[in-house]
Amino acid sequence: MRFPVAILMLPLIGLGACASVVDGRYQSVVVKTVSGERDVAGAVCTLENNKGTWQTISPGAVTVHRAYDDLNVRCEAGGYVTNAGSAPSVSKDLWWGNVVIGGVLGAALDIGDGAAYDYPSPIIVNLQPATARVAGTSYRQ
């Protein structure tokens, strides 16, 4: 009995985009804000990459779309200096397995939709207290 090669390859198609199936293209990221050793609650944090923009109130979690680009994070709270930075996008170990098992097509799908990448969590943003400005004083004699 002869089977066409295409029928034998069907199971491999399901293995393509392996990271997409295991973790998907979205990730929950926790954002915390601190000032020295103290937690700062209530800061408005905006997270952004080439796939979109999201907001959360710290401490809080937000679901972001994974991407090759780093995740830019900006937090602001009353009485503190706004702080901005980025969380690195790191390729996941599953991605390399996808190259071997799912082939170029599966790997390309995971790269394109962001499923091949991960962001660190929690992301901790340090906020410095805003210094009070003292109004100039003049003395008259």
N, C-alpha and C positions, 0 to 999 in steps of 0.2 A: 504494500500500500504506500503510495507516494503522497506526501504532504507538500503543498507549496511552501516555499521559504517564508512567504508573508504570514502564513498561519503560525509558523514557529516563532516568528518575531513579535506576535501580538502581546505576549506577556511583558516583553521589554518596553513596549510603548507605555504601559502603566507605570513603569519605573522612572520614566522621564519626568523631569521637574520634581525630583525627589524631595528637595528642601521645601518646595511649595506644599507638598502633601503633608510633610511632617510638622512644619512650623508655620507655614503660610507666609504671606507677604506683610502681615501686620504684627506689631509687637507692643505689648504693654510696657511702658517705661514709668518708673517712679521718680518724681522730682522732689528733692528736699532743699530747703534753704536754711543756712546757718549764719551766725555771726560769731566768730570765735568758737567757743564751746556751746553756745546757746542756739536752740532751734528758733527760727523765725517763721511763724505761721502766717498765712494770709498773703504771701507774695504772689503776684500775678506773673506766671511764667509762660512764655511763648516759645514753642519749639517749631523749627522749620527745616525742611530739606527740599530737594527738587521734586518731591512727590506731594507736598502740601504744607499747611500750617495748622498747628494745634495749640490750644491753651489749657492750662490747668491752674488751680490755686494750690500753693504748697502748704503742707505736704500733700501731694496728690499723685494720682496715676492718670496717664493718658495713653490712648492707643494711637500709635503712629504707623505710617507706611514705611517699611524698611526700604533702604536705598543704598546705592554705592556712596553717595555723598554723606559727609559728616552731618550730624544733627546740630544745628545752631540753636542755642538756648539763651534766652534773655529773661531775667527776672527783675521785677521792680516791686518795692514795698515802701510805704510811707515811712520817712525817717531814715531811709537807707539809700546809699548810692546804687543806681542801677548797675547790674553786672551782666555781661554777655560773654559767652564762650562757645565751645563746641564739644560734642561727644563724638568720638571716632566711630566710623562705620568699619566693622571688622568682618571679613568673610568667615562663614561658618565651616566647620569640618565636614558637614554633610554635603557641602557644595562639591568638594573634591570627589566624593563617592559618586555623585551624580555624573561627573565627567566620565568616570569609568563605566558605570552601569547604564546611565541614561543617554550617554553620548553627547555630542555637540548640541543637538537640539534641546535636550533637557537642561543642559547647563546654560544655554543661551536664554531659555525661558526664565530660569531662576535669577539670572543676572538682570534681565530686563525688568522683571516685576519686583525685584528687591529681596526675594525670598532667600537669596544666597548670603545675606548680610544680617548682622546683629548690632545692636547698640548696647552699651553698658547700662545696668540698672542696679541700684539707684544712681541718679545723677545728682550730685550734691553741689549746690551753688553757694559760694560764700558772699555774703552781703556785708559791706562796711557801713557803720553808722555815718549818717551825714553830719558833718560838723556844723555847729551853729555859728552863724556869722554874727559878729559883734559889730553893731553900728558904730561908726566913728564918733568920737567924743571930742568936743572942742571946749576949751577952757577960756574964759574971759577974765581979764584982770581989771 
